[in-house]
C-alpha cells in the first residue's frame, strides 16, 4: 500500500512540474529564462553584432584595407581592369577602386537605423525560435526579412556617396575609356550603385553573423547579464 501511495505521489509531482514548465512565460530546461528574456536576448545579440559591423566598416579603410571585404571592380569589368593596366593606366583603375570602397565606408553608417528598426519589429515567437535554433539562424532570419527593404533604403545612400566621392565618375571614366577602344565589341554598362550596394549589404550581414556565432559559442563575448543568461541556458 505504501509503495502504491509513493508511486502516485511521485507521478503527481512530476505532472505538476511539467505543468509549471509549460506555463505561459516559462521555458523548460533553460535555467529560469523567460520568453521575454529569450526574445530580448536574441535582439540584444543582433544589436551587438550590428554595432560591431557598422563600427568596423564605417571608417576610413574599413572596406579598402580589409582583405575579405574590399570591393573590387564588378566581374564584368575585370577585363576592363586588365586591359587598362596593360596599357599603363593603373592610376585610373586604382582611383576607381579606392573611391568605390570609400563610398561603401561612408554609406555603412546609414545602415544602423534601418537594422535597428528591423530588430525592434521582430516578434516574440520569432525571437524565441531563433534562440533555440542556434548557429546563425537569427542573422539568416534578419537577412530574409530585411534585405529588400534595406537595399531599397540603402541604394540612394550608396549612390549619393558614390557621387559625392566621385566614385561614379572614376568608374565611368574607366568604363568609357574601355568602351571607346576600337577593339571593344561588348560594351560594359557603367552603372555602379547596385553592385556596391549589394557588396556593402553582404559585408554587414556577414559581420553580424560572425558576431552572433561568437556570442553563441564564446562565453567571453556575452558582455551583458542578459546575454549570459539567455545564451548560457540549455535549450530543448
C-alpha positions as CSV (number, residue, x, y, z in Angstrom):
1,X,0.0,0.0,0.0
2,X,2.8,2.4,0.9
3,X,4.5,1.6,-2.4
4,X,1.4,2.4,-4.4
5,X,1.0,5.7,-2.5
6,X,4.6,6.6,-3.1
7,X,4.2,6.0,-6.9
8,X,1.0,8.0,-7.0
9,X,2.7,10.9,-5.2
10,X,5.7,10.8,-7.5
11,X,3.5,10.8,-10.5
12,X,1.5,13.8,-9.3
13,X,4.7,15.6,-8.5
14,X,6.2,15.1,-12.0
15,X,2.9,16.1,-13.6
16,X,2.9,19.3,-11.6
17,X,6.4,20.1,-12.6
18,X,5.6,19.6,-16.3
19,X,2.6,21.9,-16.0
20,X,4.7,24.5,-14.4
21,X,7.4,24.3,-17.1
22,X,4.7,24.6,-19.8
23,X,3.0,27.6,-18.3
24,X,3.0,30.7,-20.5
25,X,6.1,32.8,-20.0
26,X,8.2,29.9,-18.6
27,X,10.6,27.9,-20.8
28,X,11.6,24.4,-19.8
29,X,15.2,23.4,-19.1
30,X,16.5,26.9,-19.6
31,X,17.8,27.8,-16.1
32,X,14.8,30.1,-15.4
33,X,14.9,32.1,-18.7
34,X,11.5,33.5,-19.5
35,X,10.1,34.0,-23.0
36,X,10.5,37.8,-22.7
37,X,14.2,37.4,-21.7
38,X,14.8,35.0,-24.6
39,X,13.2,37.5,-27.0
40,X,15.2,40.4,-25.7
41,X,18.4,38.3,-25.7
42,X,18.3,37.5,-29.4
43,X,17.6,41.1,-30.2
44,X,20.5,42.2,-28.0
45,X,22.8,39.7,-29.7
46,X,21.7,41.1,-33.1
47,X,22.2,44.7,-31.9
48,X,25.6,43.9,-30.6
49,X,26.6,42.3,-33.9
50,X,25.2,45.3,-35.8
51,X,27.1,47.8,-33.8
52,X,30.4,45.9,-34.3
53,X,29.7,45.6,-38.0
54,X,29.0,49.2,-38.5
55,X,31.9,50.4,-36.4
56,X,34.3,48.1,-38.4
57,X,33.1,49.2,-41.8
58,X,32.0,52.8,-41.3
59,X,35.5,54.2,-41.1
60,X,38.4,55.0,-43.4
61,X,39.8,51.8,-44.9
62,X,37.0,49.8,-43.3
63,X,36.4,48.2,-46.6
64,X,39.5,49.3,-48.6
65,X,42.2,47.7,-46.3
66,X,40.1,44.6,-45.4
67,X,41.3,41.7,-47.5
68,X,37.9,40.0,-47.1
69,X,35.5,42.9,-47.6
70,X,37.4,45.1,-50.0
71,X,35.2,45.8,-53.0
72,X,36.9,45.3,-56.4
73,X,35.5,46.1,-59.8
74,X,32.4,44.1,-60.9
75,X,33.1,40.8,-62.6
76,X,32.0,42.3,-66.0
77,X,34.7,45.0,-65.5
78,X,37.5,42.6,-64.8
79,X,38.5,42.5,-68.4
80,X,38.5,46.3,-68.4
81,X,40.8,46.4,-65.5
82,X,43.3,44.0,-67.0
83,X,43.3,45.8,-70.4
84,X,43.8,49.3,-68.9
85,X,46.5,48.1,-66.6
86,X,48.3,46.5,-69.6
87,X,48.1,49.9,-71.2
88,X,49.7,51.6,-68.2
89,X,46.5,53.2,-66.8
90,X,47.0,51.8,-63.3
91,X,46.3,55.1,-61.5
92,X,42.9,55.4,-63.2
93,X,41.8,51.9,-62.1
94,X,43.3,52.2,-58.6
95,X,41.5,55.5,-58.1
96,X,38.2,54.0,-59.2
97,X,38.6,51.1,-56.7
98,X,39.6,53.4,-53.9
99,X,36.6,55.7,-54.3
100,X,34.2,52.7,-54.6
101,X,35.4,51.5,-51.2
102,X,35.3,55.0,-49.7
103,X,31.7,55.2,-50.8
104,X,30.8,51.9,-49.1
105,X,32.6,53.0,-45.9
106,X,30.6,56.3,-45.9
107,X,27.3,54.5,-46.6
108,X,27.8,51.8,-43.9
109,X,26.9,54.3,-41.2
110,X,23.4,54.8,-42.6
111,X,22.6,51.1,-42.1
112,X,22.3,51.3,-38.3
113,X,18.8,52.9,-38.0
114,X,17.4,50.5,-40.8
115,X,18.7,47.5,-39.0
116,X,17.6,48.8,-35.6
117,X,14.0,49.2,-36.8
118,X,14.1,45.6,-38.2
119,X,15.3,44.2,-34.9
120,X,12.5,46.1,-33.0
121,X,9.9,44.7,-35.3
122,X,10.9,41.0,-34.5
123,X,8.0,39.2,-32.8
124,X,8.5,37.3,-29.5
125,X,7.8,33.9,-31.1
126,X,10.3,34.6,-33.8
127,X,13.0,35.6,-31.3
128,X,12.4,32.5,-29.1
129,X,12.6,30.2,-32.1
130,X,15.9,31.8,-33.1
131,X,17.4,31.4,-29.7
132,X,16.7,27.7,-29.8
133,X,17.8,27.1,-33.4
134,X,21.4,28.1,-32.9
135,X,24.2,28.8,-35.4
136,X,23.5,32.0,-37.4
137,X,19.7,31.4,-37.6
138,X,19.0,34.9,-36.3
139,X,21.1,36.6,-38.9
140,X,19.6,34.5,-41.6
141,X,16.1,35.4,-40.4
142,X,17.1,39.0,-40.3
143,X,18.6,38.8,-43.8
144,X,15.4,37.3,-45.3
145,X,13.1,39.8,-43.6
146,X,15.1,42.9,-44.2
147,X,17.3,42.6,-47.4
148,X,14.8,44.0,-49.9
149,X,13.8,46.9,-47.6
150,X,17.5,47.5,-46.7
151,X,18.6,47.7,-50.3
152,X,15.7,50.0,-51.2
153,X,16.7,52.3,-48.4
154,X,20.4,51.8,-48.8
155,X,20.6,52.3,-52.6
156,X,20.1,56.1,-52.7
157,X,22.6,56.5,-49.9
158,X,25.2,54.5,-51.7
159,X,24.5,56.4,-54.9
160,X,24.8,59.7,-53.2
161,X,28.1,58.6,-51.5
162,X,29.4,57.3,-54.8
163,X,28.5,60.7,-56.5
164,X,29.9,62.8,-53.6
165,X,33.2,60.9,-53.6
166,X,33.3,60.9,-57.4
167,X,33.5,57.1,-57.4
168,X,30.8,57.1,-60.1
169,X,32.8,59.5,-62.2
170,X,36.1,57.5,-61.9
171,X,34.3,54.2,-62.6
172,X,32.5,55.8,-65.6
173,X,35.8,57.1,-66.9
174,X,37.3,53.6,-66.7
175,X,34.3,52.0,-68.5
176,X,34.0,54.8,-71.1
177,X,37.7,54.6,-71.9
178,X,37.4,50.8,-72.4
179,X,34.2,51.1,-74.4
180,X,35.8,53.6,-76.7
181,X,38.5,51.2,-77.8
182,X,38.0,50.2,-81.4
183,X,38.6,46.6,-80.4
184,X,35.9,46.6,-77.7
185,X,32.9,44.6,-79.2
186,X,31.0,44.1,-76.0
187,X,30.2,47.4,-74.3
188,X,30.0,47.5,-70.4
189,X,27.2,49.3,-68.6
190,X,28.9,51.9,-66.4
191,X,26.1,51.6,-63.7
192,X,27.8,51.1,-60.4
193,X,25.5,51.8,-57.3
194,X,23.6,48.5,-57.3
195,X,26.8,46.5,-57.4
196,X,28.3,48.4,-54.5
197,X,25.0,48.3,-52.5
198,X,24.9,44.5,-52.8
199,X,28.6,44.2,-51.7
200,X,28.2,46.6,-48.7
201,X,25.0,44.9,-47.6
202,X,26.5,41.4,-47.7
203,X,29.5,42.6,-45.7
204,X,27.3,44.0,-42.9
205,X,25.2,40.7,-42.8
206,X,28.4,38.6,-42.8
207,X,29.8,40.5,-39.8
208,X,26.6,40.3,-37.9
209,X,26.5,36.6,-38.5
210,X,30.1,36.2,-37.2
211,X,29.2,38.1,-34.0
212,X,26.0,36.0,-33.5
213,X,28.1,32.8,-33.7
214,X,30.7,34.3,-31.4
215,X,28.1,35.1,-28.8
216,X,26.6,31.6,-29.0
217,X,29.9,29.8,-28.8
218,X,32.2,32.1,-26.7
219,X,31.2,32.9,-23.1
220,X,33.5,35.9,-23.1
221,X,31.5,37.5,-26.0
222,X,28.4,37.6,-23.8
223,X,29.0,41.1,-22.5
224,X,25.8,41.6,-20.6
225,X,23.9,39.7,-17.9
226,X,21.0,39.1,-20.2
227,X,23.3,37.6,-22.9
228,X,25.0,35.4,-20.3
229,X,21.6,34.2,-19.0
230,X,19.9,33.5,-22.3
231,X,22.8,32.0,-24.2
232,X,24.2,30.1,-21.2
233,X,20.9,28.2,-20.8
234,X,20.3,24.7,-22.2
235,X,17.5,24.8,-24.8
236,X,15.3,22.0,-25.8
